[in-house]
Amino acid sequence: MPLVVPLPSDHDADVAELAKFFFETLGFVPNSVLTMQRRPAIARAFIELNRAVMRNEGRLTSEQKRLIGLLASSTAGCRYCQAHTALAATRYGATTERLEQIWNYRSSELFTAAERAAFEFAIAAASIPNAVTPAIEAELRAHWDDGEIVEILGVISLFGFLNRWNDSMATALEPGAKSVAETHLVSHGWSAAKHG
């Protein structure tokens, strides 16, 4: 049971208008945002941050950003966000093979050296304590420019907020996200747990 129950999607007209963004990314407005509506300024600020972070201004793709979010959320242990990032990754073109091999990104031929550097950075940056080393930084810089690194860390940081929000709230998982997670993540230890 969630700590705070989400409000209806039409509770706040301004939030509802901004939240249309999530129909593209997920196909629904997430329960996390519906809970944030209890303080509409938080919901509005979060949606604007999400839109800014997920805007592609360099070579990073929407699919890659969701895979970075998946690895960061897996590192943090947030099952809700793992399900959401897996769903969003599929909506932006992630194949079943890439989702299944994300856990083997270091050796899988499905991922480029640039992706491997971003994924390694995501895991290190999402770790507590932070595990980013000079070697990880150097590899990241070998493949991505400063603006792209800002985008990558923006994704990791956005999910750091969401990981804490959804784990602490025990946010209820929506059926679409749960279905994708059950298809692609269960074999890697995922369960809905408190988000069931």
C-alpha positions as CSV (number, residue, x, y, z in Angstrom):
1,M,0.0,0.0,0.0
2,P,1.4,3.4,-1.0
3,L,2.4,5.8,1.8
4,V,0.4,8.5,0.1
5,V,-2.4,7.6,-2.4
6,P,-2.2,9.3,-5.8
7,L,-4.8,11.9,-6.8
8,P,-6.9,11.7,-10.0
9,S,-5.1,12.8,-13.1
10,D,-7.5,15.8,-13.5
11,H,-6.9,17.1,-10.0
12,D,-4.8,20.1,-11.1
13,A,-5.4,21.5,-14.6
14,D,-1.8,22.9,-15.0
15,V,-0.2,19.6,-13.9
16,A,-2.6,17.6,-16.2
17,E,-1.6,19.7,-19.1
18,L,2.2,19.3,-18.4
19,A,1.7,15.6,-17.7
20,K,0.6,14.9,-21.3
21,F,4.3,14.5,-21.8
22,F,4.1,11.0,-20.2
23,F,1.6,9.7,-22.7
24,E,4.5,9.7,-25.2
25,T,7.1,8.2,-22.9
26,L,5.0,5.7,-21.0
27,G,1.4,5.7,-22.4
28,F,0.0,7.0,-19.0
29,V,0.6,9.5,-16.3
30,P,2.7,7.7,-13.6
31,N,1.4,7.3,-10.1
32,S,4.5,9.1,-8.8
33,V,3.4,12.3,-10.5
34,L,-0.2,11.8,-9.4
35,T,1.1,11.7,-5.8
36,M,3.3,14.8,-6.3
37,Q,0.1,16.7,-7.2
38,R,-0.6,17.1,-3.5
39,R,1.9,19.9,-3.8
40,P,1.3,21.0,-7.5
41,A,4.5,23.1,-7.5
42,I,6.5,20.0,-7.0
43,A,4.7,18.1,-9.7
44,R,5.1,21.0,-12.2
45,A,8.8,21.4,-11.4
46,F,9.4,17.7,-11.7
47,I,7.7,17.4,-15.0
48,E,9.6,20.4,-16.4
49,L,12.9,18.8,-15.2
50,N,12.0,15.5,-16.7
51,R,11.2,17.1,-20.0
52,A,14.5,19.0,-20.0
53,V,16.6,16.0,-19.0
54,M,15.0,13.7,-21.6
55,R,15.3,16.2,-24.5
56,N,17.9,15.0,-26.9
57,E,20.4,17.7,-27.8
58,G,23.4,15.6,-28.7
59,R,24.0,12.1,-30.0
60,L,22.2,10.4,-27.1
61,T,19.0,8.8,-28.1
62,S,15.8,8.4,-26.1
63,E,16.3,4.7,-25.9
64,Q,19.8,5.1,-24.6
65,K,18.7,7.5,-21.9
66,R,16.1,5.0,-20.7
67,L,18.7,2.2,-20.6
68,I,20.9,4.5,-18.5
69,G,17.9,5.1,-16.2
70,L,17.3,1.4,-16.0
71,L,20.9,0.7,-14.9
72,A,20.9,3.6,-12.4
73,S,17.6,2.4,-11.0
74,S,18.8,-1.1,-10.8
75,T,21.9,0.0,-8.9
76,A,19.6,2.0,-6.5
77,G,17.2,-1.0,-6.2
78,C,14.1,0.9,-7.2
79,R,11.8,-1.7,-8.8
80,Y,9.2,0.9,-9.8
81,C,11.7,2.9,-11.8
82,Q,13.2,-0.3,-13.3
83,A,9.8,-1.2,-14.7
84,H,9.2,2.4,-16.0
85,T,12.6,2.7,-17.7
86,A,12.2,-0.8,-19.3
87,L,8.7,0.2,-20.6
88,A,10.0,3.6,-21.9
89,A,13.0,2.0,-23.5
90,T,10.7,-0.3,-25.5
91,R,8.6,2.6,-26.6
92,Y,11.7,4.3,-27.9
93,G,12.9,1.3,-29.9
94,A,14.8,-1.0,-27.5
95,T,14.6,-4.5,-28.8
96,T,14.0,-7.6,-26.7
97,E,17.7,-8.5,-27.3
98,R,19.0,-5.2,-26.0
99,L,16.8,-5.4,-22.9
100,E,17.9,-8.9,-22.3
101,Q,21.6,-8.1,-22.8
102,I,21.7,-4.8,-20.9
103,W,23.0,-6.8,-17.9
104,N,25.9,-8.1,-20.1
105,Y,26.6,-4.7,-21.7
106,R,30.4,-5.0,-21.0
107,S,30.7,-8.0,-23.3
108,S,27.6,-7.9,-25.6
109,E,28.2,-6.9,-29.2
110,L,24.8,-5.2,-29.1
111,F,26.3,-2.2,-27.4
112,T,28.9,0.3,-28.6
113,A,32.0,1.4,-26.7
114,A,30.3,4.8,-26.2
115,E,27.2,3.1,-24.7
116,R,29.4,0.9,-22.4
117,A,31.1,4.0,-21.1
118,A,27.8,5.7,-20.4
119,F,26.4,2.5,-18.7
120,E,29.6,2.1,-16.6
121,F,29.3,5.7,-15.5
122,A,25.5,5.3,-14.7
123,I,26.2,2.4,-12.3
124,A,29.1,4.2,-10.6
125,A,27.3,7.5,-10.3
126,A,24.1,5.8,-8.9
127,S,26.1,3.9,-6.3
128,I,26.3,5.0,-2.7
129,P,28.9,6.0,-2.0
130,N,29.6,7.4,-5.4
131,A,31.9,5.1,-7.3
132,V,33.0,7.3,-10.3
133,T,36.7,6.9,-10.7
134,P,39.2,8.8,-12.9
135,A,39.2,5.8,-15.3
136,I,35.4,5.8,-15.6
137,E,35.6,9.6,-16.3
138,A,38.3,9.2,-18.9
139,E,36.4,6.5,-20.8
140,L,33.2,8.6,-20.7
141,R,35.1,11.6,-22.0
142,A,36.6,9.5,-24.8
143,H,33.1,9.0,-26.3
144,W,30.9,11.9,-25.2
145,D,31.3,15.6,-25.2
146,D,30.6,17.9,-22.2
147,G,27.0,18.6,-23.2
148,E,26.3,14.9,-23.7
149,I,27.9,14.1,-20.3
150,V,25.5,16.7,-18.7
151,E,22.6,14.8,-20.4
152,I,23.8,11.5,-19.1
153,L,24.3,12.7,-15.5
154,G,21.0,14.5,-15.8
155,V,19.3,11.1,-16.4
156,I,21.1,9.4,-13.6
157,S,20.3,12.3,-11.2
158,L,16.6,12.5,-12.3
159,F,16.3,8.8,-11.5
160,G,18.1,9.3,-8.2
161,F,15.3,11.5,-7.2
162,L,12.7,9.1,-8.5
163,N,14.3,6.1,-6.9
164,R,14.0,7.7,-3.5
165,W,10.5,9.0,-4.1
166,N,9.0,5.8,-5.4
167,D,10.8,3.4,-2.9
168,S,9.9,5.6,0.1
169,M,6.3,6.1,-1.2
170,A,5.9,2.4,-2.2
171,T,4.3,3.8,-5.3
172,A,1.8,1.4,-6.9
173,L,3.1,0.1,-10.2
174,E,0.8,0.6,-13.2
175,P,-0.3,-2.4,-15.3
176,G,1.6,-1.5,-18.5
177,A,4.9,-1.0,-16.7
178,K,4.4,-4.2,-14.6
179,S,3.8,-6.2,-17.7
180,V,7.0,-5.1,-19.4
181,A,9.0,-5.7,-16.2
182,E,7.5,-9.2,-15.9
183,T,8.5,-9.9,-19.5
184,H,12.0,-8.5,-19.5
185,L,13.3,-8.1,-15.9
186,V,12.0,-11.1,-13.8
187,S,14.8,-13.4,-15.1
188,H,17.2,-10.9,-13.6
189,G,15.7,-10.9,-10.1
190,W,13.0,-8.2,-10.6
191,S,9.7,-8.4,-8.7
192,A,7.1,-5.8,-8.0
193,A,7.6,-6.2,-4.3
194,K,6.0,-3.3,-2.4
195,H,5.0,-1.7,-5.7
196,G,2.7,-4.7,-6.5
